[in-house]
Amino acid sequence: MDLTLALAGLGVGIIVGLTGMGGGALMTPILVLVFGIPPVAAVSSDLAASAVMKPFGGAVHARRGTVNWQMVGWLCVGSVPSAFLGVLLLRLLGDDASVQHAIRISLGAALLLAAAGMLLKAWTARRSGASSEPAVKIKVKPLPTLLVGALGGLIVGLTSVGSGSLIIVALLAMYPKLRANDLVGTDLVQAIPLVTSAALGHAFFGDLKLDLAAAVLLGSVPGVLIGSRISSRAPGGLVRAALVIVLLASALKLFDVPTTAVGVIVGGAVLVAAGLGLAARRRAPEPLPAQERTPVPQT
């Protein structure tokens, strides 16, 4: 078993535990670009690992009551059959060369959408302060929610991306009053049958590589547990910025952008992220000195 694959799974698992998203959006490009795994095998192995990894995060949210089960149900009605359909569509795209090319292009487009969606989520949360709002009763919209699940399932079946990054963004746009932790919990739980359906589809056609999936799983499960433990302490903005930058770089490479150009673009993104982070820290109010604080009356 390749320990470097397990280490890659560990890193991705930590990011999933910290942010609730980014598993397929990161692991599949790493398998393709770093380890030279054929895209079809990378997609199927990542889906199989996710089917085992996702329940760990979903169980935590289910125990804490941060899962909208009605929303999960409507998402699964659309996503589960659609994910299997995505696998069938993948098999109908043509011979091996055309399939690999189609996956690379689809994956690159999905990564760009995921990166844009994460930026939109961060911007919207900052403007609305959604993460600090109290829980409100959400009225689920059955048909639109089902359609979101169907579209997300189709993309997951084709690329393994979307079970977290894309669907969570669509839910944020559709239910802006849904708290961030409820959003993540609902998405993690609905992703379990979704990625399982897509993984079974790949296994049915013989694309699944059990040794590859096992190596990824060896690192990703403890990574998710570690990420979940430190998520309350880690600066969310820093993790989100790093994730967006990695997604951007992976998408550009999948589009066959020259390495030099990728380096320049990613370097610029890092500078922009650092500048925004410094600006945010300067705007943050400084705590009052101890002698200027209002004393608490003694009882």
MILOLO-747277 format. One record per residue (C-alpha): z, y, x; residue in one letter. Coordinates in steps of 0.5 Angstrom, whole numbers, m for minus. Layout:
BEGIN
+-------+-------+-------+----+
:    zz :    yy :    xx : aa :
+-------+-------+-------+----+
:     Z :     Y :     X :  A :
...
+-------+-------+-------+----+
***
This chain:
BEGIN
+-------+-------+-------+----+
:    zz :    yy :    xx : aa :
+-------+-------+-------+----+
:     0 :     0 :     0 :  M :
:    m2 :     7 :     3 :  D :
:     4 :    11 :     4 :  L :
:     0 :    17 :     4 :  T :
:    m2 :    16 :    m3 :  L :
:     5 :    15 :    m5 :  A :
:     7 :    22 :    m1 :  L :
:     1 :    25 :    m5 :  A :
:     4 :    23 :   m12 :  G :
:    11 :    25 :   m10 :  L :
:     8 :    32 :    m9 :  G :
:     5 :    32 :   m15 :  V :
:    10 :    29 :   m19 :  G :
:    15 :    35 :   m17 :  I :
:    10 :    40 :   m19 :  I :
:    10 :    36 :   m26 :  V :
:    17 :    36 :   m26 :  G :
:    18 :    43 :   m25 :  L :
:    12 :    46 :   m29 :  T :
:    11 :    41 :   m34 :  G :
:     3 :    41 :   m33 :  M :
:    m2 :    40 :   m27 :  G :
:    m1 :    32 :   m26 :  G :
:    m9 :    30 :   m27 :  G :
:   m11 :    37 :   m25 :  A :
:    m8 :    36 :   m18 :  L :
:    m8 :    28 :   m17 :  M :
:   m15 :    27 :   m19 :  T :
:   m18 :    32 :   m14 :  P :
:   m13 :    30 :    m9 :  I :
:   m16 :    23 :    m9 :  L :
:   m23 :    25 :    m9 :  V :
:   m23 :    30 :    m4 :  L :
:   m17 :    28 :     1 :  V :
:   m17 :    21 :     0 :  F :
:   m25 :    20 :    m1 :  G :
:   m24 :    16 :    m8 :  I :
:   m30 :    15 :   m12 :  P :
:   m29 :    20 :   m18 :  P :
:   m29 :    14 :   m23 :  V :
:   m23 :    10 :   m20 :  A :
:   m19 :    17 :   m18 :  A :
:   m19 :    19 :   m26 :  V :
:   m18 :    12 :   m28 :  S :
:   m12 :    11 :   m23 :  S :
:    m9 :    18 :   m24 :  D :
:    m9 :    16 :   m32 :  L :
:    m5 :    10 :   m31 :  A :
:     0 :    13 :   m27 :  A :
:     1 :    19 :   m32 :  S :
:     2 :    14 :   m37 :  A :
:     8 :    11 :   m34 :  V :
:    10 :    18 :   m31 :  M :
:    10 :    22 :   m37 :  K :
:    15 :    18 :   m41 :  P :
:    20 :    20 :   m36 :  F :
:    19 :    28 :   m37 :  G :
:    18 :    27 :   m45 :  G :
:    25 :    23 :   m45 :  A :
:    29 :    29 :   m43 :  V :
:    26 :    33 :   m48 :  H :
:    27 :    28 :   m53 :  A :
:    34 :    28 :   m52 :  R :
:    35 :    35 :   m52 :  R :
:    31 :    36 :   m58 :  G :
:    26 :    40 :   m55 :  T :
:    20 :    36 :   m59 :  V :
:    16 :    38 :   m65 :  N :
:    15 :    31 :   m68 :  W :
:    10 :    34 :   m73 :  Q :
:     6 :    37 :   m68 :  M :
:     6 :    31 :   m64 :  V :
:     4 :    27 :   m69 :  G :
:    m2 :    31 :   m71 :  W :
:    m4 :    32 :   m64 :  L :
:    m4 :    24 :   m63 :  C :
:    m9 :    23 :   m69 :  V :
:   m14 :    27 :   m66 :  G :
:   m13 :    26 :   m58 :  S :
:   m12 :    18 :   m58 :  V :
:   m19 :    16 :   m61 :  P :
:   m22 :    22 :   m58 :  S :
:   m19 :    20 :   m51 :  A :
:   m22 :    13 :   m52 :  F :
:   m29 :    16 :   m54 :  L :
:   m29 :    20 :   m48 :  G :
:   m29 :    14 :   m44 :  V :
:   m35 :    11 :   m48 :  L :
:   m38 :    17 :   m47 :  L :
:   m37 :    17 :   m39 :  L :
:   m40 :    10 :   m39 :  R :
:   m46 :    13 :   m43 :  L :
:   m48 :    18 :   m38 :  L :
:   m52 :    14 :   m33 :  G :
:   m52 :    10 :   m27 :  D :
:   m47 :    11 :   m22 :  D :
:   m49 :    17 :   m18 :  A :
:   m50 :    21 :   m25 :  S :
:   m43 :    19 :   m27 :  V :
:   m40 :    21 :   m21 :  Q :
:   m44 :    28 :   m21 :  H :
:   m42 :    29 :   m28 :  A :
:   m35 :    28 :   m27 :  I :
:   m35 :    33 :   m21 :  R :
:   m38 :    38 :   m25 :  I :
:   m33 :    37 :   m31 :  S :
:   m27 :    36 :   m27 :  L :
:   m29 :    43 :   m24 :  G :
:   m30 :    46 :   m30 :  A :
:   m23 :    43 :   m33 :  A :
:   m19 :    46 :   m27 :  L :
:   m22 :    53 :   m28 :  L :
:   m20 :    53 :   m35 :  L :
:   m13 :    50 :   m33 :  A :
:   m12 :    56 :   m28 :  A :
:   m14 :    61 :   m33 :  A :
:   m10 :    58 :   m38 :  G :
:    m4 :    58 :   m34 :  M :
:    m5 :    65 :   m32 :  L :
:    m6 :    67 :   m39 :  L :
:     1 :    63 :   m41 :  K :
:     5 :    67 :   m35 :  A :
:     2 :    74 :   m38 :  W :
:     3 :    73 :   m45 :  T :
:    10 :    70 :   m44 :  A :
:    12 :    76 :   m39 :  R :
:     9 :    81 :   m45 :  R :
:    13 :    77 :   m51 :  S :
:    19 :    75 :   m47 :  G :
:    18 :    68 :   m51 :  A :
:    22 :    64 :   m46 :  S :
:    28 :    68 :   m48 :  S :
:    27 :    68 :   m55 :  E :
:    32 :    64 :   m60 :  P :
:    28 :    58 :   m63 :  A :
:    25 :    59 :   m70 :  V :
:    22 :    54 :   m75 :  K :
:    14 :    53 :   m73 :  I :
:    10 :    52 :   m79 :  K :
:     5 :    46 :   m76 :  V :
:    m3 :    47 :   m78 :  K :
:    m5 :    40 :   m79 :  P :
:   m13 :    41 :   m78 :  L :
:   m13 :    46 :   m72 :  P :
:    m8 :    42 :   m69 :  T :
:   m12 :    36 :   m70 :  L :
:   m18 :    39 :   m67 :  L :
:   m14 :    41 :   m61 :  V :
:   m12 :    34 :   m60 :  G :
:   m19 :    31 :   m61 :  A :
:   m22 :    36 :   m56 :  L :
:   m16 :    35 :   m51 :  G :
:   m17 :    28 :   m51 :  G :
:   m24 :    28 :   m50 :  L :
:   m24 :    32 :   m44 :  I :
:   m18 :    27 :   m41 :  V :
:   m22 :    21 :   m42 :  G :
:   m28 :    24 :   m38 :  L :
:   m24 :    28 :   m33 :  T :
:   m16 :    26 :   m33 :  S :
:   m15 :    33 :   m34 :  V :
:   m12 :    37 :   m40 :  G :
:    m6 :    32 :   m42 :  S :
:    m2 :    38 :   m40 :  G :
:    m6 :    44 :   m37 :  S :
:   m11 :    45 :   m43 :  L :
:    m7 :    43 :   m49 :  I :
:    m1 :    47 :   m47 :  I :
:    m5 :    53 :   m47 :  V :
:    m9 :    51 :   m53 :  A :
:    m2 :    50 :   m57 :  L :
:     1 :    57 :   m54 :  L :
:    m5 :    61 :   m57 :  A :
:    m4 :    57 :   m63 :  M :
:     3 :    58 :   m64 :  Y :
:     5 :    64 :   m60 :  P :
:    13 :    64 :   m63 :  K :
:    14 :    57 :   m60 :  L :
:    19 :    57 :   m54 :  R :
:    17 :    55 :   m47 :  A :
:    21 :    49 :   m47 :  N :
:    19 :    46 :   m54 :  D :
:    12 :    47 :   m52 :  L :
:    13 :    43 :   m45 :  V :
:    17 :    38 :   m49 :  G :
:    12 :    37 :   m55 :  T :
:     6 :    37 :   m50 :  D :
:     9 :    32 :   m45 :  L :
:    11 :    27 :   m51 :  V :
:     4 :    28 :   m54 :  Q :
:     1 :    26 :   m47 :  A :
:     4 :    19 :   m47 :  I :
:    m1 :    16 :   m52 :  P :
:    m6 :    20 :   m50 :  L :
:    m7 :    18 :   m43 :  V :
:    m5 :    11 :   m45 :  T :
:   m11 :    11 :   m49 :  S :
:   m15 :    14 :   m44 :  A :
:   m13 :     9 :   m39 :  A :
:   m14 :     3 :   m43 :  L :
:   m21 :     5 :   m44 :  G :
:   m22 :     5 :   m37 :  H :
:   m18 :    m1 :   m36 :  A :
:   m23 :    m5 :   m41 :  F :
:   m29 :    m3 :   m37 :  F :
:   m26 :    m5 :   m30 :  G :
:   m25 :     2 :   m27 :  D :
:   m18 :     1 :   m26 :  L :
:   m15 :     0 :   m19 :  K :
:    m8 :    m3 :   m20 :  L :
:    m7 :    m2 :   m12 :  D :
:    m9 :     5 :   m12 :  L :
:    m5 :     7 :   m19 :  A :
:     1 :     3 :   m16 :  A :
:     1 :     7 :   m10 :  A :
:     1 :    14 :   m14 :  V :
:     6 :    12 :   m18 :  L :
:    11 :    10 :   m13 :  L :
:    11 :    17 :   m11 :  G :
:    10 :    21 :   m18 :  S :
:    16 :    18 :   m21 :  V :
:    21 :    20 :   m17 :  P :
:    18 :    26 :   m16 :  G :
:    18 :    28 :   m23 :  V :
:    26 :    26 :   m23 :  L :
:    27 :    31 :   m17 :  I :
:    22 :    36 :   m20 :  G :
:    26 :    36 :   m27 :  S :
:    33 :    37 :   m23 :  R :
:    31 :    43 :   m19 :  I :
:    27 :    46 :   m24 :  S :
:    32 :    51 :   m27 :  S :
:    33 :    53 :   m20 :  R :
:    26 :    54 :   m17 :  A :
:    23 :    61 :   m18 :  P :
:    18 :    59 :   m24 :  G :
:    13 :    65 :   m22 :  G :
:    12 :    62 :   m15 :  L :
:    11 :    55 :   m17 :  V :
:     6 :    57 :   m22 :  R :
:     2 :    62 :   m17 :  A :
:     2 :    56 :   m12 :  A :
:    m1 :    51 :   m18 :  L :
:    m6 :    56 :   m20 :  V :
:    m8 :    57 :   m13 :  I :
:    m9 :    50 :   m11 :  V :
:   m13 :    49 :   m18 :  L :
:   m18 :    54 :   m16 :  L :
:   m19 :    51 :    m9 :  A :
:   m20 :    44 :   m12 :  S :
:   m25 :    47 :   m17 :  A :
:   m29 :    51 :   m12 :  L :
:   m29 :    44 :    m7 :  K :
:   m32 :    40 :   m13 :  L :
:   m37 :    45 :   m15 :  F :
:   m39 :    44 :    m7 :  D :
:   m37 :    51 :    m5 :  V :
:   m38 :    52 :     2 :  P :
:   m31 :    51 :     6 :  T :
:   m31 :    58 :     9 :  T :
:   m32 :    61 :     2 :  A :
:   m27 :    57 :    m1 :  V :
:   m22 :    59 :     5 :  G :
:   m24 :    67 :     4 :  V :
:   m23 :    66 :    m4 :  I :
:   m16 :    62 :    m4 :  V :
:   m14 :    67 :     2 :  G :
:   m15 :    73 :    m3 :  G :
:   m12 :    69 :    m8 :  A :
:    m5 :    68 :    m4 :  V :
:    m5 :    76 :    m2 :  L :
:    m6 :    78 :    m9 :  V :
:     0 :    73 :   m12 :  A :
:     4 :    76 :    m6 :  A :
:     3 :    83 :    m8 :  G :
:     4 :    82 :   m15 :  L :
:    11 :    78 :   m13 :  G :
:    13 :    84 :    m9 :  L :
:    11 :    89 :   m15 :  A :
:    15 :    85 :   m20 :  A :
:    21 :    85 :   m15 :  R :
:    21 :    92 :   m14 :  R :
:    21 :    93 :   m22 :  R :
:    27 :    89 :   m23 :  A :
:    33 :    93 :   m24 :  P :
:    38 :    92 :   m18 :  E :
:    45 :    90 :   m20 :  P :
:    51 :    95 :   m20 :  L :
:    56 :    95 :   m14 :  P :
:    62 :    92 :   m16 :  A :
:    66 :    99 :   m16 :  Q :
:    61 :   101 :   m21 :  E :
:    62 :    96 :   m26 :  R :
:    65 :    97 :   m32 :  T :
:    72 :    93 :   m32 :  P :
:    73 :    88 :   m37 :  V :
:    80 :    89 :   m41 :  P :
:    85 :    84 :   m40 :  Q :
:    88 :    81 :   m46 :  T :
+-------+-------+-------+----+
***
